[in-house]
Amino acid sequence: MASKLRQSSARVSFFAFQDMITTVTGVLIIVMLLLSMEVTHRVEASPDPARKAVQEQLQEARRQLAANLELLHQRQADVGALASRIFVLPEPDPSGKLPVLIAISATNGWLSRLGETNLTGFSLRPSGDGFNAIMASCNPTRDRLVFYVPPSGVEQFYACRKVAKQLGFDVSHDAAEEDRQYVLTR
């Protein structure tokens, strides 16, 4: 009999209690989200002097980085230009004449004097005016010409050598690579 009494007792359902707890939890989550959005909005809108100072420092650092990046690009281009240069060390001349390096391509030429890093460029025209003009700055008693000739400039070299010998210059030559700059140095 005792077991019959237990079975006849009414069962209690916790479904309504679970429903209320879930509803309250959902409302609390929504309230927390609204509060956090309000607090975040107020922090962003507040004119904090420390925040402004940090933002200004950040902007200055970005400007400095951009300037440094530009400087690095410029230096990289300079290094790339130096990589295409070949520095020529002249042999001593028993006559005491100073070497003048002349690099020739198919259309242009460059003159380099000992101790100068600047190249003087000239164009090689069929009339020979460009080479004749550059020869006016040279002296046959003081200078000896050293031609560096790539394969594309062989024809131009023969014409320039002929003009140089007619002007009384001592002339020597050597083979050169295409797309390289030759600079005479000590």
C-alpha positions as CSV (number, residue, x, y, z in Angstrom):
1,M,0.0,0.0,0.0
2,A,2.7,2.4,0.7
3,S,3.9,2.2,-2.9
4,K,0.4,3.1,-4.1
5,L,0.4,6.3,-2.1
6,R,3.5,7.5,-3.7
7,Q,2.3,6.9,-7.2
8,S,-0.9,8.8,-6.7
9,S,0.9,12.0,-5.6
10,A,0.7,14.9,-8.0
11,R,3.8,15.7,-10.1
12,V,5.3,19.2,-10.0
13,S,6.4,20.6,-13.4
14,F,9.3,23.0,-13.5
15,F,8.6,24.1,-17.1
16,A,7.1,27.5,-16.0
17,F,10.0,28.1,-13.7
18,Q,12.5,27.4,-16.5
19,D,10.6,29.7,-18.8
20,M,10.8,32.5,-16.3
21,I,14.5,32.0,-15.7
22,T,15.2,32.1,-19.4
23,T,13.2,35.2,-19.9
24,V,14.9,37.0,-17.1
25,T,18.3,35.9,-18.4
26,G,17.5,37.2,-21.9
27,V,16.3,40.5,-20.6
28,L,19.5,40.9,-18.5
29,I,21.7,40.1,-21.5
30,I,19.9,42.8,-23.6
31,V,20.2,45.3,-20.8
32,M,24.0,44.5,-20.5
33,L,24.5,45.0,-24.2
34,L,22.7,48.3,-24.2
35,L,24.7,49.5,-21.3
36,S,28.0,48.5,-22.8
37,M,27.1,50.2,-26.1
38,E,26.2,53.4,-24.2
39,V,29.5,53.3,-22.2
40,T,31.5,52.7,-25.4
41,H,29.8,55.6,-27.1
42,R,30.4,57.9,-24.2
43,V,34.1,57.0,-24.1
44,E,34.5,57.7,-27.8
45,A,32.7,61.0,-27.6
46,S,34.4,62.3,-24.5
47,P,37.1,64.9,-25.2
48,D,39.9,63.3,-23.2
49,P,43.1,65.4,-23.5
50,A,45.3,62.3,-23.0
51,R,43.5,60.5,-25.8
52,K,43.9,63.5,-28.1
53,A,47.7,63.6,-27.2
54,V,48.0,60.0,-28.0
55,Q,46.2,60.4,-31.3
56,E,48.4,63.3,-32.3
57,Q,51.5,61.3,-31.4
58,L,50.1,58.5,-33.5
59,Q,49.6,60.8,-36.5
60,E,53.1,62.3,-36.1
61,A,54.5,58.8,-36.0
62,R,52.6,57.8,-39.2
63,R,54.0,61.0,-40.9
64,Q,57.5,60.2,-39.8
65,L,57.1,56.6,-41.1
66,A,55.9,57.8,-44.4
67,A,58.9,60.2,-44.7
68,N,61.3,57.4,-43.7
69,L,59.7,55.1,-46.3
70,E,60.2,57.7,-49.0
71,L,63.8,58.2,-47.9
72,L,64.4,54.4,-48.0
73,H,62.9,54.2,-51.5
74,Q,65.2,57.0,-52.6
75,R,68.3,55.3,-51.1
76,Q,67.3,52.0,-52.7
77,A,67.1,53.7,-56.1
78,D,70.6,55.2,-55.4
79,V,72.0,51.8,-54.5
80,G,70.4,50.4,-57.7
81,A,72.1,53.1,-59.7
82,L,75.4,52.4,-58.0
83,A,75.1,48.7,-58.7
84,S,75.1,49.4,-62.4
85,R,78.3,51.5,-62.1
86,I,81.7,50.0,-62.7
87,F,84.7,51.9,-61.2
88,V,87.8,51.9,-63.3
89,L,91.2,52.2,-61.7
90,P,93.6,53.6,-64.3
91,E,97.2,52.4,-64.7
92,P,99.9,55.0,-64.3
93,D,100.9,56.6,-67.6
94,P,104.7,57.0,-68.1
95,S,104.1,60.2,-70.1
96,G,102.3,61.8,-67.2
97,K,99.1,62.4,-69.1
98,L,95.9,62.2,-67.1
99,P,93.4,59.5,-68.2
100,V,90.0,60.6,-69.5
101,L,87.5,57.7,-69.6
102,I,85.0,57.8,-72.5
103,A,82.2,55.2,-72.5
104,I,80.3,54.9,-75.7
105,S,77.0,53.3,-76.6
106,A,75.2,53.2,-79.9
107,T,73.7,56.7,-79.5
108,N,75.4,58.3,-76.5
109,G,78.7,58.8,-74.8
110,W,79.9,59.7,-71.3
111,L,83.1,61.4,-70.3
112,S,84.6,60.9,-66.8
113,R,87.8,62.5,-65.5
114,L,90.0,61.2,-62.7
115,G,88.7,62.2,-59.3
116,E,85.3,63.4,-60.6
117,T,82.1,61.3,-59.9
118,N,79.9,63.3,-62.3
119,L,79.6,61.9,-65.8
120,T,79.4,64.4,-68.7
121,G,77.0,63.0,-71.2
122,F,77.0,63.7,-74.9
123,S,75.0,62.4,-77.9
124,L,76.7,60.8,-80.8
125,R,75.2,62.2,-84.0
126,P,76.2,61.1,-87.4
127,S,77.8,64.5,-88.0
128,G,80.1,64.0,-85.0
129,D,79.1,67.3,-83.4
130,G,78.5,65.8,-79.9
131,F,81.9,64.2,-79.7
132,N,83.7,67.2,-81.2
133,A,82.0,69.5,-78.6
134,I,83.2,67.2,-75.7
135,M,86.7,67.1,-77.1
136,A,86.9,70.9,-76.8
137,S,87.1,70.4,-73.0
138,C,90.1,68.1,-73.4
139,N,93.8,68.9,-74.1
140,P,96.0,66.5,-76.1
141,T,99.1,67.5,-74.3
142,R,97.5,66.9,-70.8
143,D,94.9,64.1,-71.4
144,R,95.0,60.6,-72.8
145,L,91.6,59.0,-73.9
146,V,90.6,55.6,-72.7
147,F,87.5,54.3,-74.6
148,Y,85.2,51.7,-73.1
149,V,83.1,50.2,-75.9
150,P,80.2,47.8,-75.6
151,P,79.2,45.7,-78.7
152,S,76.5,48.2,-79.6
153,G,78.9,51.1,-79.8
154,V,81.7,49.7,-82.0
155,E,80.8,51.7,-85.1
156,Q,80.6,54.9,-83.0
157,F,83.9,54.0,-81.4
158,Y,85.7,53.9,-84.8
159,A,84.4,57.3,-85.8
160,C,85.3,58.8,-82.4
161,R,88.8,57.2,-82.4
162,K,89.5,58.7,-85.8
163,V,88.5,62.2,-84.6
164,A,90.5,61.8,-81.4
165,K,93.7,60.8,-83.3
166,Q,93.2,63.6,-85.8
167,L,93.1,66.0,-82.8
168,G,96.4,64.5,-81.5
169,F,95.2,62.5,-78.5
170,D,96.8,59.3,-77.2
171,V,94.0,56.7,-77.5
172,S,93.5,53.3,-75.8
173,H,90.3,51.2,-75.6
174,D,88.8,48.2,-73.8
175,A,85.6,46.2,-74.1
176,A,82.6,47.1,-72.0
177,E,79.3,45.6,-70.9
178,E,76.0,47.0,-72.1
179,D,73.9,49.1,-69.7
180,R,76.7,49.8,-67.4
181,Q,78.2,53.2,-66.3
182,Y,81.9,53.4,-66.1
183,V,83.5,55.9,-63.7
184,L,87.2,56.7,-63.5
185,T,88.5,56.6,-59.9
186,R,91.7,56.4,-57.9
